[in-house]
Amino acid sequence: MRKRKAAVAAPVITYKDSHNSELIQASTQKARKAIALELLKGGMQATAMALNVMIGANDARRWMTEVRRRTNDYIVRTYPLRDRRVVYRLEKIRQNHNLFSGQEDARHE
């Protein structure tokens, strides 16, 4: 009897890199990265290969590591695909406000 491998979580819709297969029209790579970051914040999903095409570079995975470190309001979520690629997307962090969140600096007796 053969053991089955655990199912890998993948998005419901099959992801295709052709959705993001054009270079972002900006004069510098820094400007293209800023535009790509805004697109990711707006809900875009992309693989490292698609981000490389959009940015015009070959370091999208390293750039996503920088995004993880520098972005405080968003979490970088990754979803593995069956062909070992990873889809990146940004998810807004929800602030949990409780009853005492506004009274942090207030003096209590």
ZADO-1210 file (C-alpha; in nm, 4 decimals, padded with zeros to 6 digits):
<atoms>
<atom x="00.0000" y="00.0000" z="00.0000" code="MET" pos="1"/>
<atom x="00.1437" y="00.3370" z="-00.1075" code="ARG" pos="2"/>
<atom x="00.1344" y="00.6388" z="00.1176" code="LYS" pos="3"/>
<atom x="-00.0252" y="00.9480" z="-00.0251" code="ARG" pos="4"/>
<atom x="00.1501" y="01.2816" z="-00.0062" code="LYS" pos="5"/>
<atom x="-00.0221" y="01.5577" z="00.1861" code="ALA" pos="6"/>
<atom x="-00.2201" y="01.7953" z="-00.0314" code="ALA" pos="7"/>
<atom x="-00.0527" y="02.1289" z="-00.0968" code="VAL" pos="8"/>
<atom x="-00.2723" y="02.4324" z="-00.0436" code="ALA" pos="9"/>
<atom x="-00.3166" y="02.6139" z="-00.3737" code="ALA" pos="10"/>
<atom x="-00.5446" y="02.8932" z="-00.4838" code="PRO" pos="11"/>
<atom x="-00.8786" y="02.7795" z="-00.6193" code="VAL" pos="12"/>
<atom x="-00.8107" y="02.9412" z="-00.9560" code="ILE" pos="13"/>
<atom x="-00.5098" y="02.8167" z="-01.1506" code="THR" pos="14"/>
<atom x="-00.2512" y="03.0925" z="-01.1520" code="TYR" pos="15"/>
<atom x="-00.0930" y="03.1918" z="-01.4822" code="LYS" pos="16"/>
<atom x="00.2134" y="03.4138" z="-01.5119" code="ASP" pos="17"/>
<atom x="00.0781" y="03.5551" z="-01.8369" code="SER" pos="18"/>
<atom x="-00.1497" y="03.7813" z="-01.6280" code="HIS" pos="19"/>
<atom x="00.1572" y="03.9841" z="-01.5233" code="ASN" pos="20"/>
<atom x="00.3874" y="03.9387" z="-01.8197" code="SER" pos="21"/>
<atom x="00.4623" y="04.2992" z="-01.9104" code="GLU" pos="22"/>
<atom x="00.7283" y="04.5365" z="-01.7867" code="LEU" pos="23"/>
<atom x="00.5876" y="04.8211" z="-01.5793" code="ILE" pos="24"/>
<atom x="00.6388" y="05.1430" z="-01.7721" code="GLN" pos="25"/>
<atom x="00.8562" y="05.3561" z="-01.5429" code="ALA" pos="26"/>
<atom x="01.1959" y="05.5116" z="-01.5975" code="SER" pos="27"/>
<atom x="01.3817" y="05.3452" z="-01.3084" code="THR" pos="28"/>
<atom x="01.3752" y="05.0101" z="-01.1365" code="GLN" pos="29"/>
<atom x="01.3032" y="05.1815" z="-00.8031" code="LYS" pos="30"/>
<atom x="00.9910" y="05.3399" z="-00.9539" code="ALA" pos="31"/>
<atom x="00.8811" y="05.0037" z="-01.1010" code="ARG" pos="32"/>
<atom x="00.9211" y="04.8398" z="-00.7587" code="LYS" pos="33"/>
<atom x="00.7122" y="05.1152" z="-00.5974" code="ALA" pos="34"/>
<atom x="00.4371" y="05.0635" z="-00.8571" code="ILE" pos="35"/>
<atom x="00.4518" y="04.6842" z="-00.8128" code="ALA" pos="36"/>
<atom x="00.4242" y="04.7270" z="-00.4351" code="LEU" pos="37"/>
<atom x="00.1137" y="04.9434" z="-00.4757" code="GLU" pos="38"/>
<atom x="-00.0348" y="04.6825" z="-00.7108" code="LEU" pos="39"/>
<atom x="00.0324" y="04.4096" z="-00.4527" code="LEU" pos="40"/>
<atom x="-00.1277" y="04.6221" z="-00.1813" code="LYS" pos="41"/>
<atom x="-00.4271" y="04.6638" z="-00.4112" code="GLY" pos="42"/>
<atom x="-00.4836" y="04.2884" z="-00.4256" code="GLY" pos="43"/>
<atom x="-00.2622" y="04.1694" z="-00.7104" code="MET" pos="44"/>
<atom x="-00.1110" y="03.8234" z="-00.6783" code="GLN" pos="45"/>
<atom x="00.2134" y="03.7341" z="-00.8546" code="ALA" pos="46"/>
<atom x="00.4861" y="03.4736" z="-00.8680" code="THR" pos="47"/>
<atom x="00.8541" y="03.5651" z="-00.8455" code="ALA" pos="48"/>
<atom x="00.8877" y="03.5084" z="-01.2202" code="MET" pos="49"/>
<atom x="00.6026" y="03.7500" z="-01.2934" code="ALA" pos="50"/>
<atom x="00.7480" y="04.0079" z="-01.0551" code="LEU" pos="51"/>
<atom x="01.0856" y="03.9758" z="-01.2296" code="ASN" pos="52"/>
<atom x="00.9189" y="04.0531" z="-01.5621" code="VAL" pos="53"/>
<atom x="00.7206" y="04.3430" z="-01.4187" code="MET" pos="54"/>
<atom x="01.0168" y="04.4991" z="-01.2397" code="ILE" pos="55"/>
<atom x="01.2748" y="04.4187" z="-01.5054" code="GLY" pos="56"/>
<atom x="01.5097" y="04.2438" z="-01.2646" code="ALA" pos="57"/>
<atom x="01.6068" y="03.8992" z="-01.1442" code="ASN" pos="58"/>
<atom x="01.5747" y="03.9437" z="-00.7681" code="ASP" pos="59"/>
<atom x="01.2018" y="03.9326" z="-00.6921" code="ALA" pos="60"/>
<atom x="01.2369" y="03.6790" z="-00.4102" code="ARG" pos="61"/>
<atom x="01.4971" y="03.8989" z="-00.2401" code="ARG" pos="62"/>
<atom x="01.2741" y="04.2022" z="-00.2959" code="TRP" pos="63"/>
<atom x="00.9793" y="04.0224" z="-00.1335" code="MET" pos="64"/>
<atom x="01.2036" y="03.9567" z="00.1694" code="THR" pos="65"/>
<atom x="01.2682" y="04.3321" z="00.1882" code="GLU" pos="66"/>
<atom x="00.8945" y="04.3970" z="00.1588" code="VAL" pos="67"/>
<atom x="00.8356" y="04.1587" z="00.4518" code="ARG" pos="68"/>
<atom x="01.0833" y="04.3539" z="00.6656" code="ARG" pos="69"/>
<atom x="00.9813" y="04.7071" z="00.5688" code="ARG" pos="70"/>
<atom x="00.6024" y="04.6896" z="00.5390" code="THR" pos="71"/>
<atom x="00.4348" y="04.7259" z="00.8767" code="ASN" pos="72"/>
<atom x="00.0683" y="04.7412" z="00.7733" code="ASP" pos="73"/>
<atom x="00.0725" y="04.4316" z="00.5496" code="TYR" pos="74"/>
<atom x="00.1711" y="04.0665" z="00.5789" code="ILE" pos="75"/>
<atom x="00.3240" y="03.8875" z="00.2808" code="VAL" pos="76"/>
<atom x="00.1265" y="03.5685" z="00.2236" code="ARG" pos="77"/>
<atom x="00.2670" y="03.2905" z="00.0085" code="THR" pos="78"/>
<atom x="00.0725" y="03.0118" z="-00.1552" code="TYR" pos="79"/>
<atom x="00.2587" y="02.7190" z="-00.3098" code="PRO" pos="80"/>
<atom x="00.1489" y="02.5896" z="-00.6468" code="LEU" pos="81"/>
<atom x="00.1734" y="02.2299" z="-00.7620" code="ARG" pos="82"/>
<atom x="00.4683" y="02.3061" z="-00.9891" code="ASP" pos="83"/>
<atom x="00.6745" y="02.4369" z="-00.6918" code="ARG" pos="84"/>
<atom x="00.6230" y="02.8046" z="-00.7731" code="ARG" pos="85"/>
<atom x="00.4950" y="03.0365" z="-00.5038" code="VAL" pos="86"/>
<atom x="00.2270" y="03.3038" z="-00.5394" code="VAL" pos="87"/>
<atom x="00.2871" y="03.6181" z="-00.3338" code="TYR" pos="88"/>
<atom x="00.0174" y="03.8549" z="-00.2147" code="ARG" pos="89"/>
<atom x="-00.0100" y="04.1195" z="00.0547" code="LEU" pos="90"/>
<atom x="-00.2757" y="04.1044" z="00.3213" code="GLU" pos="91"/>
<atom x="-00.3701" y="04.4086" z="00.5297" code="LYS" pos="92"/>
<atom x="-00.3166" y="04.3638" z="00.9032" code="ILE" pos="93"/>
<atom x="-00.6352" y="04.4294" z="01.0955" code="ARG" pos="94"/>
<atom x="-00.5832" y="04.6315" z="01.4096" code="GLN" pos="95"/>
<atom x="-00.7573" y="04.4768" z="01.7083" code="ASN" pos="96"/>
<atom x="-00.8995" y="04.7568" z="01.9148" code="HIS" pos="97"/>
<atom x="-01.0119" y="04.6645" z="02.2580" code="ASN" pos="98"/>
<atom x="-01.1796" y="04.8552" z="02.5369" code="LEU" pos="99"/>
<atom x="-00.8518" y="04.9882" z="02.6784" code="PHE" pos="100"/>
<atom x="-00.6590" y="05.0636" z="02.3578" code="SER" pos="101"/>
<atom x="-00.7257" y="05.4384" z="02.3794" code="GLY" pos="102"/>
<atom x="-00.6211" y="05.4577" z="02.7436" code="GLN" pos="103"/>
<atom x="-00.2620" y="05.3383" z="02.7140" code="GLU" pos="104"/>
<atom x="-00.1128" y="05.6700" z="02.8212" code="ASP" pos="105"/>
<atom x="-00.3854" y="05.7625" z="03.0687" code="ALA" pos="106"/>
<atom x="-00.3086" y="05.7466" z="03.4384" code="ARG" pos="107"/>
<atom x="-00.5195" y="05.4996" z="03.6275" code="HIS" pos="108"/>
<atom x="-00.5866" y="05.5129" z="03.9971" code="GLU" pos="109"/>
</atoms>
